[in-house]
Amino acid sequence: YTLKAKHSNRFIQPENNNGGARLRQYDANSQTNQIFKLDVVDGNAYKITSVPSNLIVEAEGAGTTFGTAVKLNNWSIGNHQKWDITP
């Protein structure tokens, strides 16, 4: 899947394929760095995996406050790595 920000019409992609890389908005580039895999992991919650790195999208430090960074990391089964997907 690709993930696109509705307000900007730009696609989400990691800064790089390393653990800790933040996700940012970019124009479409037809490369795999904008492709993600979605897997159900807990009822209706999804794990979002970056295809080229096989790393998981998470809220940095399990943060819940405004402005918490979203980044890639190894799967740790934490709630900060589980996402609700709404159409």
C-alpha positions as CSV (number, residue, x, y, z in Angstrom):
1,Y,0.0,0.0,0.0
2,T,0.9,3.6,-0.3
3,L,0.0,6.1,2.5
4,K,-1.1,9.6,1.3
5,A,-1.7,12.6,3.4
6,K,-5.2,13.9,2.6
7,H,-4.4,17.5,3.2
8,S,-1.3,17.7,1.1
9,N,-1.8,14.9,-1.4
10,R,1.8,13.8,-0.7
11,F,3.0,10.3,0.0
12,I,4.6,9.1,3.2
13,Q,8.1,7.7,3.0
14,P,10.9,7.2,5.5
15,E,13.9,9.5,5.4
16,N,16.0,6.4,4.9
17,N,15.8,2.6,5.5
18,N,17.5,2.6,8.9
19,G,15.9,2.1,12.3
20,G,15.0,5.5,13.8
21,A,14.3,7.1,10.4
22,R,11.4,9.5,10.6
23,L,8.5,9.5,8.1
24,R,8.0,12.5,6.0
25,Q,5.7,13.7,3.1
26,Y,7.1,13.6,-0.4
27,D,5.8,13.7,-3.9
28,A,5.1,10.4,-5.6
29,N,8.4,8.8,-6.9
30,S,7.3,5.3,-8.1
31,Q,9.9,3.6,-5.9
32,T,9.5,1.0,-3.2
33,N,10.4,3.5,-0.4
34,Q,6.8,4.6,-0.5
35,I,5.3,1.1,-0.2
36,F,4.0,-0.3,3.1
37,K,2.6,-3.7,4.1
38,L,-0.4,-3.8,6.5
39,D,-1.0,-6.7,8.8
40,V,-3.8,-7.2,11.4
41,V,-2.2,-7.8,14.7
42,D,-4.8,-7.1,17.4
43,G,-8.5,-7.1,16.6
44,N,-8.8,-4.1,14.3
45,A,-5.3,-2.8,14.8
46,Y,-2.6,-2.9,12.1
47,K,1.1,-3.2,12.0
48,I,2.5,-1.0,9.2
49,T,5.8,-2.3,7.7
50,S,8.0,-0.4,5.3
51,V,8.6,-2.8,2.5
52,P,12.3,-2.0,1.6
53,S,13.5,-2.0,5.2
54,N,11.1,-4.4,6.8
55,L,10.9,-2.0,9.8
56,I,7.7,-1.1,11.6
57,V,6.0,2.4,11.8
58,E,5.8,3.6,15.4
59,A,5.1,6.6,17.6
60,E,8.6,7.5,18.9
61,G,9.1,6.6,22.6
62,A,5.5,5.5,22.8
63,G,4.6,9.2,22.9
64,T,1.0,10.3,23.0
65,T,1.5,14.1,22.9
66,F,1.0,16.5,20.0
67,G,4.1,16.5,17.8
68,T,5.3,13.0,18.7
69,A,7.5,11.9,15.8
70,V,6.5,8.8,13.7
71,K,9.5,6.7,12.8
72,L,10.7,3.2,11.8
73,N,11.9,0.6,14.3
74,N,12.0,-3.1,15.0
75,W,8.7,-4.9,15.9
76,S,8.3,-5.0,19.7
77,I,4.5,-5.7,19.9
78,G,3.9,-2.4,21.7
79,N,0.7,-0.4,21.3
80,H,2.8,2.4,19.9
81,Q,3.3,0.2,16.8
82,K,-0.4,-0.6,16.3
83,W,-2.5,1.6,14.1
84,D,-6.2,2.0,13.4
85,I,-6.9,2.3,9.6
86,T,-10.0,4.3,8.6
87,P,-11.1,4.9,5.0
